[in-house]
Amino acid sequence: MQQVLHRGAALMQHHEEALNASWDDLKLFLACAKYKSFRNAAEELGLTSTTLMRRIDRLEESIGCKLFLRDQSGLTLSDEGTAMIADVAHMERHAFNVFRRASRSSNDTSGTVRVAVTEGPGNFWILPRLIDFQKTYRKIAVDLRCAMEQADVARLESDIAIQLEPPTNPDLIVARLGRLHIYPFVSSDYADLYGVPATLAELPNHRIIKQSAPQVDDGAYARVLGLKSLEGIVGIKTNSSVGVLYAVERGAGIGFLPTVSIALGAPLVAVDLGVSHHADLWLTYHKEFRTSERHKIVVDWLKQIFDPKTHPCFRDEFIHPNALVPMMTAAHEGFGLSGYVAATPK
């Protein structure tokens, strides 16, 4: 009987230790499961790999089981980890909902709304229009994050996101804003000095400025051009869409840019190779923000400034950049890159 009591006490003590598992460590468990690598998860979390591994070891010890199978290829969820991850993700969703409700209910017509968007549309389309938005809605502060990394709205990395891939989380509201049409461009100076390729066969005589970044299909360049490889053609590779625009404007080569770039005032020349590409823009936000007045104002405003009926560059059908110029001038689209271009050294 005494032995049974000892076993019961030991089991109760283990349960108490498991209940004391840190919520912060459980969040680290989710990050490791997402990135399948201590190194990648640590970089994202701003921790060292050693610290992250020590925290996961502590969590595994407190709950009494191994959560990951570890080998040179990375991390794989164990059976116990697989069984546990849905519950931990559910806990996280409820925790985020608490903060969302608090944000929604506090001073609803004023406050901050965080918007995450890909770099080009954020810097050159949304940001200039924020000036007029602020004149009307002075109590709403828009915290605009322009980056190619996709923000996870469900995990409170942003309130609203505009991204190139539609999310699948059922807790999110998703609306398709429009379409970016991607087309090859050079600067007018480049065209004067080196000419413009008239066919794909002439392309090896030129250099491509290639963007490699999250949300960008890395194989799209070769696929659209009908080539097996871009080896020997790429002159500059960058993760920045702003960097591509800058390099093209400075005459570094041929860059694939949204046709909306023609509205920005940069002296670009369309390269007619018979190829184009497109990417849809998706707006997403959590359903908890449906009743938040300031979030609704920002969502409606974003839909308005990307409306294809008003802004033809976002229509589903492709419109040649040369045809866009008079259409967008008539609609007073261009905010211009005059300040940006003037600031670049020649």
Sequence and secondary structure as in RCSB ss.txt:
>XXXX:A:sequence
MQQVLHRGAALMQHHEEALNASWDDLKLFLACAKYKSFRNAAEELGLTSTTLMRRIDRLEESIGCKLFLRDQSGL
TLSDEGTAMIADVAHMERHAFNVFRRASRSSNDTSGTVRVAVTEGPGNFWILPRLIDFQKTYRKIAVDLRCAMEQ
ADVARLESDIAIQLEPPTNPDLIVARLGRLHIYPFVSSDYADLYGVPATLAELPNHRIIKQSAPQVDDGAYARVL
GLKSLEGIVGIKTNSSVGVLYAVERGAGIGFLPTVSIALGAPLVAVDLGVSHHADLWLTYHKEFRTSERHKIVVD
WLKQIFDPKTHPCFRDEFIHPNALVPMMTAAHEGFGLSGYVAATPK
>XXXX:A:secstr
 HHHHHHHHHHHHHHHHHHT  HHHHHHHHHHHHHSSHHHHHHHHT  HHHHHHHHHHHHHHHTS  EEEETTEE
EE HHHHHHHHHHHHHHHHHHHHHHHHHHHSSTTSEEEEEEE HHHIIIIIHHHHHHHHHH TTEEEEEEE SS 
  GGGTS SEEEESS    TTEEEEEEEEEEEEEEEEHHHHHHH   SSGGGGGGS EEEE  TTS TTHHHHHH
T S  TTTEEEEES HHHHHHHHHTT SEEEEEGGGGGGT  EEE  SS  EEEEEEEEEEGGGGG HHHHHHHH
HHHHHT TTT GGGSSS   HHHHHHHHHHTT    SHHHHHHS  
